[in-house]
Amino acid sequence: MTAAQRRIVFEDAKQFSLGFLHYLQTEVHDAMPDPTHSFRRFELTDEFDTSDRCPPKPYIRESLRLKAMKMLVQQETTGFGGRSTDFATIMPHDGIACWQFEYDFHPTRREFLDEGRTDGPWTTAFRAGRTWGPPYSGRCLLPLRSLVPVEVNGLLGGQKNLGYSSIVSSALRLHDQSMAIGQAGGAIAAVALRHGKEPRELTYDRNLLCEVWGGLATRGDAADDAVEPVMLWPFRDLEPDATCFVAVQQLAARRMLPVGPARSTFDRTTRRLRSGCGPSASERRSNWRLKLISVSRAAK
């Protein structure tokens, strides 16, 4: 977006906000049975040191997103076959945190109130697939590459300053998700420093990735140093206190279990493992397993 375009957007946001304040101080005030707490008594603050008492730019809900090695988009995070109970369409080879949520995206479509006119008053409306409530994402992984800037070395993104679209950011913004990403960032930084590597060098180095996973999904070596292991693969029926949890997470992250897009429970995975079955016919047709490793192969 150019500087001129930004000025148009900022001015539009300012006028919309002032219009809403006017609505509160007129129509809402007139309709109040008890105007004691009316917004008519409110005034704009002077804390911004601007001539109109408005902030110099609008408040934007999302953080500044990182221009990262991998920009995660909505199409990659929807559940396989459109089902939120299944794994995401793409499960990246360098996943370092699990997540799932609705695409809690605020209304971004304009509906003009005067039919046939696009220069008059308007209201907001939702776009299909981007609303409060369903549809939900699949059971997703965040790739290490989404924490690494395209150009800058020695820097990792964190919390909500990540490589993803604004739509994905609306589903990847909760406290537990940010904590998991922060833990992953710490593990990535520790491994990079230990080996004198840049974080970007870890993304296609199997041994270094395994070291990151090993630091995240562990219970510690001593009782007084016990830690809660991190989930590396989002099975929906395996709790962290399960005896096999750490082993399963490490195996799944390495693709050493016969995971499939619709086998989002460990129970189903182990049944197929015990029976010696490979991918189902629908999974073979979907080429889902190839999508799992396509990025890794392309990098070689």
JODAFEN-V632374 format. One record per residue. N is the residue number from 0. RES is the residue in one letter. SS is DSSP state (a for helix, b for strand, c for the rest). BURIAL is b if it has 24 or more other C-alpha atoms within 12 Angstrom, else e. D_LAST is the distance of its C-alpha to the last C-alpha in Angstrom with 2 decimals. Layout:
n=N res=RES ss=SS burial=BURIAL d_last=D_LAST
n=N res=RES ss=SS burial=BURIAL d_last=D_LAST
This chain:
n=0 res=M ss=c burial=e d_last=35.22
n=1 res=T ss=c burial=e d_last=37.58
n=2 res=A ss=a burial=e d_last=40.34
n=3 res=A ss=a burial=e d_last=42.93
n=4 res=Q ss=a burial=e d_last=41.17
n=5 res=R ss=a burial=e d_last=40.92
n=6 res=R ss=a burial=e d_last=44.65
n=7 res=I ss=a burial=e d_last=45.42
n=8 res=V ss=a burial=e d_last=43.44
n=9 res=F ss=a burial=e d_last=45.05
n=10 res=E ss=a burial=e d_last=48.52
n=11 res=D ss=a burial=e d_last=48.03
n=12 res=A ss=a burial=e d_last=47.06
n=13 res=K ss=a burial=e d_last=50.07
n=14 res=Q ss=a burial=e d_last=52.49
n=15 res=F ss=a burial=e d_last=51.23
n=16 res=S ss=a burial=e d_last=51.74
n=17 res=L ss=a burial=e d_last=55.18
n=18 res=G ss=a burial=e d_last=56.08
n=19 res=F ss=a burial=e d_last=55.26
n=20 res=L ss=a burial=e d_last=57.39
n=21 res=H ss=a burial=e d_last=60.19
n=22 res=Y ss=a burial=e d_last=59.94
n=23 res=L ss=a burial=e d_last=60.27
n=24 res=Q ss=a burial=e d_last=63.26
n=25 res=T ss=a burial=e d_last=65.09
n=26 res=E ss=a burial=e d_last=64.51
n=27 res=V ss=a burial=e d_last=63.34
n=28 res=H ss=a burial=e d_last=66.17
n=29 res=D ss=a burial=e d_last=68.75
n=30 res=A ss=a burial=e d_last=67.64
n=31 res=M ss=c burial=e d_last=67.74
n=32 res=P ss=c burial=e d_last=70.72
n=33 res=D ss=c burial=e d_last=70.62
n=34 res=P ss=a burial=e d_last=69.43
n=35 res=T ss=a burial=e d_last=69.68
n=36 res=H ss=a burial=e d_last=65.94
n=37 res=S ss=c burial=e d_last=65.38
n=38 res=F ss=a burial=e d_last=62.50
n=39 res=R ss=a burial=e d_last=65.18
n=40 res=R ss=a burial=e d_last=65.85
n=41 res=F ss=c burial=e d_last=62.28
n=42 res=E ss=c burial=e d_last=61.33
n=43 res=L ss=c burial=e d_last=58.18
n=44 res=T ss=c burial=e d_last=57.37
n=45 res=D ss=c burial=e d_last=57.61
n=46 res=E ss=c burial=e d_last=54.84
n=47 res=F ss=c burial=e d_last=52.46
n=48 res=D ss=c burial=e d_last=54.89
n=49 res=T ss=c burial=e d_last=54.61
n=50 res=S ss=c burial=e d_last=57.56
n=51 res=D ss=c burial=e d_last=57.06
n=52 res=R ss=c burial=e d_last=56.09
n=53 res=C ss=c burial=e d_last=52.82
n=54 res=P ss=c burial=e d_last=49.49
n=55 res=P ss=c burial=e d_last=47.74
n=56 res=K ss=c burial=e d_last=44.88
n=57 res=P ss=c burial=e d_last=44.48
n=58 res=Y ss=c burial=e d_last=43.07
n=59 res=I ss=c burial=e d_last=39.67
n=60 res=R ss=c burial=e d_last=38.86
n=61 res=E ss=c burial=b d_last=35.12
n=62 res=S ss=c burial=e d_last=33.61
n=63 res=L ss=c burial=e d_last=31.84
n=64 res=R ss=c burial=b d_last=28.31
n=65 res=L ss=c burial=b d_last=25.33
n=66 res=K ss=c burial=b d_last=23.17
n=67 res=A ss=b burial=b d_last=19.98
n=68 res=M ss=c burial=b d_last=16.20
n=69 res=K ss=c burial=b d_last=16.87
n=70 res=M ss=c burial=b d_last=20.28
n=71 res=L ss=b burial=b d_last=21.30
n=72 res=V ss=c burial=b d_last=23.71
n=73 res=Q ss=a burial=b d_last=26.43
n=74 res=Q ss=a burial=b d_last=25.07
n=75 res=E ss=a burial=b d_last=22.13
n=76 res=T ss=a burial=b d_last=24.62
n=77 res=T ss=b burial=b d_last=27.38
n=78 res=G ss=b burial=b d_last=27.96
n=79 res=F ss=a burial=b d_last=26.81
n=80 res=G ss=a burial=e d_last=29.54
n=81 res=G ss=a burial=b d_last=31.20
n=82 res=R ss=c burial=e d_last=32.26
n=83 res=S ss=c burial=b d_last=32.12
n=84 res=T ss=c burial=b d_last=32.59
n=85 res=D ss=c burial=b d_last=29.13
n=86 res=F ss=b burial=b d_last=25.66
n=87 res=A ss=b burial=b d_last=24.17
n=88 res=T ss=c burial=b d_last=22.59
n=89 res=I ss=c burial=b d_last=19.17
n=90 res=M ss=c burial=b d_last=18.44
n=91 res=P ss=c burial=b d_last=15.44
n=92 res=H ss=c burial=b d_last=13.14
n=93 res=D ss=c burial=b d_last=14.37
n=94 res=G ss=b burial=b d_last=18.03
n=95 res=I ss=b burial=b d_last=20.59
n=96 res=A ss=b burial=b d_last=23.85
n=97 res=C ss=b burial=b d_last=25.60
n=98 res=W ss=b burial=b d_last=27.98
n=99 res=Q ss=c burial=b d_last=30.16
n=100 res=F ss=c burial=b d_last=33.05
n=101 res=E ss=b burial=b d_last=34.85
n=102 res=Y ss=c burial=b d_last=33.94
n=103 res=D ss=c burial=b d_last=36.93
n=104 res=F ss=c burial=b d_last=36.97
n=105 res=H ss=c burial=b d_last=40.29
n=106 res=P ss=c burial=e d_last=42.00
n=107 res=T ss=c burial=e d_last=40.55
n=108 res=R ss=b burial=e d_last=42.45
n=109 res=R ss=b burial=e d_last=45.84
n=110 res=E ss=b burial=e d_last=48.83
n=111 res=F ss=b burial=e d_last=51.68
n=112 res=L ss=c burial=e d_last=55.06
n=113 res=D ss=c burial=e d_last=56.99
n=114 res=E ss=c burial=e d_last=56.09
n=115 res=G ss=c burial=e d_last=55.01
n=116 res=R ss=c burial=e d_last=54.54
n=117 res=T ss=c burial=e d_last=51.38
n=118 res=D ss=c burial=e d_last=53.22
n=119 res=G ss=c burial=e d_last=55.14
n=120 res=P ss=c burial=e d_last=54.70
n=121 res=W ss=b burial=e d_last=51.71
n=122 res=T ss=b burial=e d_last=50.35
n=123 res=T ss=b burial=e d_last=46.89
n=124 res=A ss=b burial=e d_last=45.34
n=125 res=F ss=c burial=e d_last=42.23
n=126 res=R ss=b burial=e d_last=39.51
n=127 res=A ss=c burial=e d_last=38.55
n=128 res=G ss=c burial=b d_last=35.85
n=129 res=R ss=b burial=b d_last=36.23
n=130 res=T ss=c burial=b d_last=39.28
n=131 res=W ss=c burial=e d_last=40.78
n=132 res=G ss=c burial=e d_last=40.32
n=133 res=P ss=c burial=e d_last=38.40
n=134 res=P ss=c burial=b d_last=35.84
n=135 res=Y ss=b burial=b d_last=33.76
n=136 res=S ss=b burial=b d_last=30.03
n=137 res=G ss=c burial=b d_last=28.27
n=138 res=R ss=b burial=b d_last=27.32
n=139 res=C ss=b burial=b d_last=24.42
n=140 res=L ss=b burial=b d_last=21.76
n=141 res=L ss=b burial=b d_last=21.20
n=142 res=P ss=b burial=b d_last=17.64
n=143 res=L ss=a burial=b d_last=17.34
n=144 res=R ss=a burial=b d_last=15.97
n=145 res=S ss=a burial=b d_last=19.44
n=146 res=L ss=a burial=b d_last=21.04
n=147 res=V ss=b burial=b d_last=19.19
n=148 res=P ss=b burial=b d_last=20.68
n=149 res=V ss=c burial=e d_last=18.84
n=150 res=E ss=c burial=e d_last=20.56
n=151 res=V ss=c burial=e d_last=22.65
n=152 res=N ss=c burial=e d_last=21.55
n=153 res=G ss=c burial=e d_last=23.46
n=154 res=L ss=c burial=b d_last=24.26
n=155 res=L ss=b burial=b d_last=23.66
n=156 res=G ss=c burial=b d_last=25.24
n=157 res=G ss=c burial=b d_last=27.60
n=158 res=Q ss=c burial=b d_last=30.23
n=159 res=K ss=c burial=b d_last=30.15
n=160 res=N ss=c burial=b d_last=28.51
n=161 res=L ss=c burial=b d_last=25.12
n=162 res=G ss=c burial=b d_last=22.59
n=163 res=Y ss=b burial=b d_last=24.21
n=164 res=S ss=c burial=b d_last=26.71
n=165 res=S ss=a burial=b d_last=30.41
n=166 res=I ss=a burial=b d_last=30.77
n=167 res=V ss=a burial=b d_last=28.22
n=168 res=S ss=a burial=b d_last=29.90
n=169 res=S ss=c burial=b d_last=33.13
n=170 res=A ss=c burial=b d_last=31.79
n=171 res=L ss=c burial=b d_last=29.87
n=172 res=R ss=c burial=b d_last=32.74
n=173 res=L ss=c burial=e d_last=34.73
n=174 res=H ss=a burial=e d_last=35.71
n=175 res=D ss=a burial=e d_last=33.93
n=176 res=Q ss=a burial=b d_last=30.68
n=177 res=S ss=a burial=b d_last=31.08
n=178 res=M ss=a burial=e d_last=31.87
n=179 res=A ss=a burial=b d_last=28.74
n=180 res=I ss=a burial=b d_last=26.60
n=181 res=G ss=a burial=b d_last=28.62
n=182 res=Q ss=a burial=b d_last=28.11
n=183 res=A ss=a burial=b d_last=24.36
n=184 res=G ss=a burial=b d_last=24.54
n=185 res=G ss=a burial=b d_last=26.62
n=186 res=A ss=a burial=b d_last=24.26
n=187 res=I ss=a burial=b d_last=21.27
n=188 res=A ss=a burial=b d_last=23.58
n=189 res=A ss=a burial=b d_last=24.88
n=190 res=V ss=a burial=b d_last=21.59
n=191 res=A ss=a burial=b d_last=20.47
n=192 res=L ss=a burial=e d_last=23.90
n=193 res=R ss=a burial=e d_last=24.03
n=194 res=H ss=a burial=e d_last=21.01
n=195 res=G ss=c burial=e d_last=21.65
n=196 res=K ss=c burial=e d_last=18.47
n=197 res=E ss=c burial=b d_last=18.26
n=198 res=P ss=a burial=b d_last=17.72
n=199 res=R ss=a burial=b d_last=14.74
n=200 res=E ss=a burial=b d_last=12.95
n=201 res=L ss=a burial=b d_last=13.60
n=202 res=T ss=c burial=b d_last=11.76
n=203 res=Y ss=c burial=b d_last=8.31
n=204 res=D ss=c burial=b d_last=10.20
n=205 res=R ss=a burial=e d_last=11.53
n=206 res=N ss=a burial=e d_last=14.62
n=207 res=L ss=a burial=b d_last=15.62
n=208 res=L ss=a burial=b d_last=15.31
n=209 res=C ss=a burial=b d_last=17.49
n=210 res=E ss=a burial=b d_last=19.86
n=211 res=V ss=a burial=b d_last=20.30
n=212 res=W ss=a burial=b d_last=21.03
n=213 res=G ss=a burial=b d_last=23.33
n=214 res=G ss=a burial=b d_last=25.28
n=215 res=L ss=a burial=b d_last=25.76
n=216 res=A ss=c burial=b d_last=26.76
n=217 res=T ss=c burial=b d_last=29.33
n=218 res=R ss=c burial=b d_last=33.10
n=219 res=G ss=c burial=e d_last=33.58
n=220 res=D ss=c burial=e d_last=35.00
n=221 res=A ss=c burial=e d_last=38.66
n=222 res=A ss=a burial=e d_last=41.13
n=223 res=D ss=a burial=e d_last=41.93
n=224 res=D ss=a burial=e d_last=38.28
n=225 res=A ss=c burial=e d_last=37.39
n=226 res=V ss=c burial=e d_last=35.03
n=227 res=E ss=c burial=e d_last=34.26
n=228 res=P ss=c burial=b d_last=30.78
n=229 res=V ss=c burial=b d_last=28.52
n=230 res=M ss=c burial=b d_last=27.38
n=231 res=L ss=c burial=b d_last=23.62
n=232 res=W ss=c burial=b d_last=23.97
n=233 res=P ss=c burial=b d_last=26.93
n=234 res=F ss=c burial=b d_last=28.97
n=235 res=R ss=c burial=b d_last=32.40
n=236 res=D ss=c burial=e d_last=34.53
n=237 res=L ss=c burial=b d_last=33.32
n=238 res=E ss=c burial=e d_last=35.16
n=239 res=P ss=c burial=b d_last=34.14
n=240 res=D ss=c burial=e d_last=37.21
n=241 res=A ss=c burial=e d_last=36.16
n=242 res=T ss=c burial=e d_last=35.93
n=243 res=C ss=c burial=e d_last=32.57
n=244 res=F ss=a burial=b d_last=31.08
n=245 res=V ss=a burial=b d_last=28.86
n=246 res=A ss=a burial=b d_last=27.58
n=247 res=V ss=a burial=b d_last=26.89
n=248 res=Q ss=a burial=b d_last=25.03
n=249 res=Q ss=a burial=b d_last=22.76
n=250 res=L ss=a burial=e d_last=22.11
n=251 res=A ss=a burial=b d_last=21.57
n=252 res=A ss=a burial=b d_last=19.13
n=253 res=R ss=c burial=b d_last=16.99
n=254 res=R ss=c burial=b d_last=17.52
n=255 res=M ss=c burial=e d_last=19.77
n=256 res=L ss=c burial=b d_last=22.62
n=257 res=P ss=c burial=b d_last=23.16
n=258 res=V ss=c burial=b d_last=23.13
n=259 res=G ss=c burial=b d_last=23.89
n=260 res=P ss=c burial=b d_last=24.79
n=261 res=A ss=c burial=b d_last=28.51
n=262 res=R ss=c burial=b d_last=28.58
n=263 res=S ss=c burial=b d_last=28.99
n=264 res=T ss=c burial=b d_last=31.37
n=265 res=F ss=a burial=b d_last=30.57
n=266 res=D ss=a burial=e d_last=33.60
n=267 res=R ss=a burial=e d_last=32.25
n=268 res=T ss=a burial=b d_last=28.90
n=269 res=T ss=a burial=b d_last=30.76
n=270 res=R ss=a burial=e d_last=33.13
n=271 res=R ss=a burial=e d_last=30.38
n=272 res=L ss=a burial=e d_last=28.86
n=273 res=R ss=a burial=e d_last=32.33
n=274 res=S ss=a burial=e d_last=32.89
n=275 res=G ss=c burial=e d_last=29.66
n=276 res=C ss=c burial=e d_last=28.85
n=277 res=G ss=c burial=e d_last=25.50
n=278 res=P ss=c burial=b d_last=24.87
n=279 res=S ss=c burial=e d_last=28.03
n=280 res=A ss=a burial=e d_last=28.68
n=281 res=S ss=a burial=e d_last=28.39
n=282 res=E ss=a burial=e d_last=25.02
n=283 res=R ss=a burial=e d_last=23.76
n=284 res=R ss=a burial=e d_last=25.24
n=285 res=S ss=a burial=e d_last=23.68
n=286 res=N ss=c burial=e d_last=20.13
n=287 res=W ss=a burial=b d_last=19.94
n=288 res=R ss=a burial=b d_last=17.89
n=289 res=L ss=a burial=b d_last=15.15
n=290 res=K ss=a burial=b d_last=15.37
n=291 res=L ss=a burial=b d_last=14.87
n=292 res=I ss=a burial=e d_last=11.33
n=293 res=S ss=a burial=e d_last=10.32
n=294 res=V ss=a burial=e d_last=9.11
n=295 res=S ss=a burial=e d_last=6.95
n=296 res=R ss=a burial=e d_last=5.44
n=297 res=A ss=a burial=e d_last=5.55
n=298 res=A ss=a burial=e d_last=3.83
n=299 res=K ss=c burial=e d_last=0.00
